[in-house]
Amino acid sequence: MHWRIPFLITGVLSAIWVVMWLRTYKNPEAHPKLSKAELAYIESDSEEESLEKLPWKSVVVTKQAWAFALAKVTDAVWWFYLFWGAIFLAENFGVKIKEMGLPFLVIYLMADGGSILGGWRPDKAIAVENARAYNQYIDKLSKASDIEINSYKTLHFALNQRHDFFASVGCKLSDHGLERFHAEDFTDTEKLKRYF
């Protein structure tokens, strides 16, 4: 196969994706298939957007900015793999250009696994809408933490235990996207007990 063919294939697929995106994507306010009730629900927890410029000093002190900045430090490693990885493998291990596919596949699959498996996302701990899936998650969490989860208190303890475990093996950042928690005061402890 000629070396230009993969570039042509990915270019054509990208162009198809752009055309599909431009034809189908609409802002919620302009989407013809979105009902007024759905739009109201989407906008119910939205904050008003502001065009006001933020001073740097108010951004630099946020945890999110530091987490992003620290994560971007690793970009240098990716640039090395992209631009110098092949030369490094050729000069140090005698890998020929036609044999580069497998080493790079392994490098990228390991990176994929690390980026996905190395994070701690408790999404399923708050997804109570599907009782069967939630109970399966609680059973898995119970086995992994070796804690019998039969109350909110033991659930909280098990989640803390798993969080501490992930931290102990090097997971220091999470990509969980909750910037703020939507919650109401809850005092009905009997109702909470019925969930367990």
C-alpha positions in Angstrom: 0.0 0.0 0.0 1.3 3.4 -0.9 2.2 5.5 2.2 -0.2 8.4 1.1 -3.3 6.1 1.3 -3.7 6.2 5.1 -3.5 10.0 5.1 -6.2 10.1 2.3 -8.5 7.7 4.2 -8.3 9.6 7.5 -8.7 12.9 5.6 -11.9 11.7 3.8 -13.3 10.3 7.1 -12.5 13.6 8.8 -14.3 15.5 6.1 -17.3 13.2 6.3 -17.4 13.8 10.1 -17.2 17.6 9.7 -20.1 17.6 7.2 -22.2 15.3 9.4 -21.5 17.6 12.4 -22.3 20.8 10.6 -25.6 19.3 9.3 -26.8 17.8 12.6 -25.4 19.9 15.5 -27.6 22.7 16.7 -27.4 24.8 19.9 -30.2 23.6 22.2 -32.1 26.9 21.8 -32.2 26.4 18.0 -32.7 22.6 17.8 -36.0 21.8 16.0 -36.5 18.5 17.8 -36.1 19.8 21.4 -39.2 20.6 23.3 -39.6 23.6 25.6 -39.7 21.3 28.6 -36.4 19.6 27.5 -34.8 23.0 26.9 -36.0 24.2 30.3 -34.5 21.1 31.9 -31.2 21.5 30.1 -31.0 25.2 31.3 -32.2 24.6 34.8 -28.8 24.2 36.3 -26.9 26.5 33.9 -25.2 29.5 35.2 -25.4 32.7 33.2 -22.5 33.1 30.9 -20.4 36.2 31.3 -18.1 37.9 28.9 -16.3 39.6 31.7 -12.5 39.0 31.6 -11.1 37.3 34.6 -7.8 38.5 36.1 -5.0 35.9 36.0 -4.6 36.0 39.8 -8.2 34.7 40.3 -7.5 31.8 37.9 -4.0 30.8 39.1 -5.3 30.1 42.7 -7.8 27.5 41.6 -7.2 23.8 42.0 -8.5 23.1 38.5 -6.0 25.4 36.9 -3.1 23.7 38.7 -4.4 20.2 37.9 -4.6 21.1 34.2 -1.1 22.7 34.2 0.5 19.8 36.0 -1.2 17.3 33.6 0.1 19.3 30.6 3.7 18.9 31.8 3.5 15.4 30.5 3.0 16.7 27.0 6.7 16.7 26.5 6.7 12.8 26.8 4.1 12.7 24.0 6.1 15.0 21.8 9.1 12.7 22.3 7.1 9.6 21.2 5.6 11.4 18.2 8.8 13.0 16.9 11.8 11.1 18.4 10.3 7.7 19.3 11.1 6.1 16.0 14.7 7.4 15.9 15.2 6.3 19.5 13.9 2.7 18.8 16.0 2.5 15.5 19.2 3.8 17.1 19.1 2.0 20.4 17.2 -1.2 19.5 17.8 -1.6 15.8 14.1 -1.5 15.0 13.5 -1.0 11.3 11.0 1.5 10.0 8.8 -1.3 8.7 8.7 -2.9 12.2 7.7 0.2 14.1 4.0 -0.6 14.1 4.0 -3.1 16.9 6.2 -1.1 19.3 4.1 2.0 18.8 0.9 0.0 19.1 2.1 -1.3 22.5 3.3 2.2 23.7 -0.1 3.8 22.8 -2.2 0.9 24.2 -0.3 1.1 27.5 -0.9 4.9 27.5 -4.6 4.3 26.8 -4.8 1.8 29.6 -2.9 4.0 32.0 -5.0 7.1 31.3 -8.3 5.2 31.7 -7.5 2.7 34.4 -5.3 5.0 36.4 -8.1 7.4 37.2 -10.7 7.1 39.9 -14.2 8.1 38.9 -17.0 7.4 41.3 -19.7 8.0 38.7 -21.5 4.8 39.5 -21.6 5.6 43.2 -24.1 8.4 42.4 -26.0 6.9 39.5 -29.0 5.5 41.5 -31.5 5.8 38.6 -31.1 2.2 37.5 -31.5 0.0 40.7 -30.1 -3.2 39.1 -27.0 -1.5 37.8 -26.5 0.4 41.1 -26.8 -2.8 43.1 -24.3 -4.6 40.9 -21.9 -1.7 41.4 -22.4 -1.8 45.2 -21.7 -5.6 45.1 -18.4 -5.0 43.2 -17.4 -2.2 45.5 -18.2 -4.4 48.5 -15.9 -7.1 47.1 -13.1 -4.7 46.1 -13.1 -2.9 49.5 -13.9 -6.1 51.6 -16.6 -4.1 53.3 -20.2 -5.2 53.6 -22.1 -2.2 52.3 -25.5 -2.1 54.1 -25.8 1.6 55.0 -24.9 5.0 53.7 -22.1 5.0 56.4 -20.5 1.8 55.1 -20.9 3.0 51.5 -19.0 6.2 52.4 -16.4 4.2 54.2 -15.9 1.8 51.2 -15.6 4.7 48.8 -13.0 6.4 51.1 -11.1 3.1 51.3 -11.0 2.7 47.5 -10.0 6.4 47.1 -7.1 5.8 49.5 -6.1 2.7 47.6 -6.0 4.5 44.3 -3.9 7.3 45.9 -1.5 4.7 47.3 -0.8 3.4 43.8 -0.1 6.8 42.3 -3.5 8.1 41.2 -3.3 11.7 42.3 -5.7 13.4 39.8 -9.2 12.6 38.7 -11.1 13.7 35.7 -14.4 13.7 37.4 -16.3 16.7 36.0 -18.3 17.8 39.0 -17.5 21.4 39.6 -20.3 21.8 42.1 -22.6 19.4 43.8 -26.4 19.7 43.3 -27.8 18.7 46.6 -30.6 19.4 49.0 -30.6 19.0 52.8 -31.7 15.4 53.6 -32.8 14.5 57.1 -35.0 11.5 56.5 -32.5 8.8 57.7 -35.2 6.1 57.7 -35.7 6.6 53.9 -32.0 6.5 53.4 -31.8 3.2 55.3 -34.5 1.7 53.0 -32.1 2.1 50.0 -29.8 -0.4 51.7 
